[in-house]
């Protein structure tokens, strides 16, 4: 991620990498340890998920569990404005939601999701269409300094499961998600996100799982 200001208080000036609890001193080391530790915590989340509130509180609870071994600020909202780093040759990206507006915008996004009955009782095409819309709303929030994508995948997998669907994120490359997300934020074009979720939504959730969340 790039900042909209020149200083990043999350970065250790001595190493140039995000301050972390694991002692990683290079980006490669941090990437590896972050992946290993957050995956271990993901298993914990599957057995002991946070309360399914469908709002910023749930996102924060997920982030806190996933990254508690890596970042001191796990579960805390970012304090700086950010944008995605553009690929070589691409125009600069639009900034994510300003820090001062995250909470208010998150409340609006949660209200919209509730108004959509948390995506329940929808056929596949409608589910994909509305999921693309709500995913864009939450992605634009980008409430954390790092780890937004993994937090969202856990969140939307839970929402989908409770609505009777399964999501298989392995079918989508990161570059595809980045392109689709950017088209939604900057061009208000949800087509690429719908195409992405057409691959990700792989089938209905097991009957027992749906019964357990009824």
SULSUL-V963253 format. One record per pair of residues at least 24 apart in sequence whose C-alpha atoms are under 10 Angstrom apart, sorted by the first residue. I is the first residue (numbers start at 1). J is the second residue. Records with the same first field share a line. If there is no record, write none. Layout:
I = J, J
This chain:
1 = 82, 83, 84, 85, 86, 145, 146
2 = 81, 82, 83, 84, 85, 86, 93, 95
3 = 80, 81, 82, 83, 84, 85, 95, 96, 145
4 = 80, 81, 82, 83, 94, 95, 96, 98
5 = 80, 81, 82
7 = 80
8 = 79, 80, 81, 82, 145
9 = 79, 80
10 = 71, 72, 73, 78, 79, 80, 145, 146
18 = 70, 71, 145, 146
19 = 70, 71, 72, 73
20 = 67, 69, 70, 71, 72, 73
21 = 67, 68, 69, 70, 71, 72
22 = 69, 70, 71
23 = 70
24 = 70
30 = 70
33 = 69, 70
34 = 66, 67, 69, 70, 71, 147
35 = 66, 67, 70
37 = 66, 67, 68, 69, 70
38 = 63, 65, 66, 67, 68, 69, 70, 147, 150
39 = 66, 67, 150
40 = 65, 66
41 = 65, 66, 67, 68, 69
42 = 66, 67, 150, 151, 154
45 = 154
46 = 154, 158
49 = 154, 155, 158
50 = 155
52 = 155, 158, 159, 162, 213
53 = 110, 114, 159
54 = 109, 110, 111, 113, 114, 118, 155, 156, 158, 159
55 = 106, 107, 108, 109, 110, 111, 113, 114, 138, 155
56 = 102, 103, 105, 106, 107, 109, 110, 138, 141, 143
57 = 106
58 = 151, 155
59 = 138, 143, 144, 148, 151, 152, 154, 155, 156
60 = 143, 144, 151
61 = 151
62 = 150, 151, 152, 154, 155
63 = 144, 146, 147, 148, 150, 151, 152, 154, 155
64 = 151
65 = 151
66 = 147, 150, 151, 154
67 = 146, 147, 151
71 = 146
73 = 144, 145, 146
74 = 144, 145, 146, 147
75 = 143, 144, 147, 151
76 = 143, 144, 145
77 = 102, 103, 142, 143, 144, 145
78 = 102, 142, 143, 144, 145, 146
79 = 143, 144, 145
80 = 143, 144, 145
81 = 142, 143, 145
82 = 142, 143, 144, 145
83 = 140, 142
84 = 178, 182
86 = 178
87 = 175
93 = 182, 185, 186
94 = 140, 182, 185, 186
95 = 140, 142, 185, 186
96 = 139, 140, 141, 142, 143, 185
97 = 137, 138, 139, 140, 141, 142, 143
98 = 140, 141, 142, 143
99 = 141, 142, 143, 144
101 = 141
102 = 138, 140, 141, 142, 143
103 = 141, 143
105 = 137, 138, 140, 141
106 = 137, 138, 140, 141, 142, 143
108 = 137
109 = 133, 134, 135, 136, 137, 138, 141
110 = 134, 137, 138
112 = 137
113 = 137, 159
117 = 163
118 = 159, 160, 162, 163
119 = 159, 160, 162, 163, 164, 165
120 = 159, 160, 161, 162, 163, 164, 165
121 = 163, 164
122 = 163, 164, 165
123 = 164, 165
124 = 164, 165, 198, 201, 202, 203, 204
125 = 194, 197, 198
127 = 160, 163, 165, 194, 197, 198, 201
128 = 193, 194, 195, 196, 197, 198, 199, 200, 201
129 = 190, 191, 193, 194, 195, 197, 198
130 = 190, 194
131 = 156, 159, 160, 193, 194, 197
132 = 180, 181, 184, 190, 191, 192, 193, 194, 195, 196, 197, 198
133 = 184, 188, 189, 190, 193, 194
135 = 181, 184, 190, 193
136 = 180, 181, 182, 183, 184, 185, 188, 190, 193
137 = 184, 185
139 = 181, 182, 184, 185
140 = 181, 182, 184, 185
149 = 174, 177
157 = 201
160 = 201, 204, 205
161 = 204, 205, 206, 209, 210, 213
162 = 205, 209, 210, 211, 212, 213, 214
163 = 204, 205, 209, 210, 213, 214
164 = 203, 204, 205, 206, 207, 209, 210, 211, 213
165 = 201, 202, 203, 204, 205, 206, 209, 210
166 = 200, 201, 202, 203, 204, 205, 206
167 = 197, 198, 199, 200, 201, 202, 203, 204, 205
168 = 197, 199, 200, 201, 202, 203
169 = 196, 197, 199, 200, 201, 202
170 = 199, 200
171 = 196, 197, 199, 200, 201, 202
172 = 196, 197, 199, 200
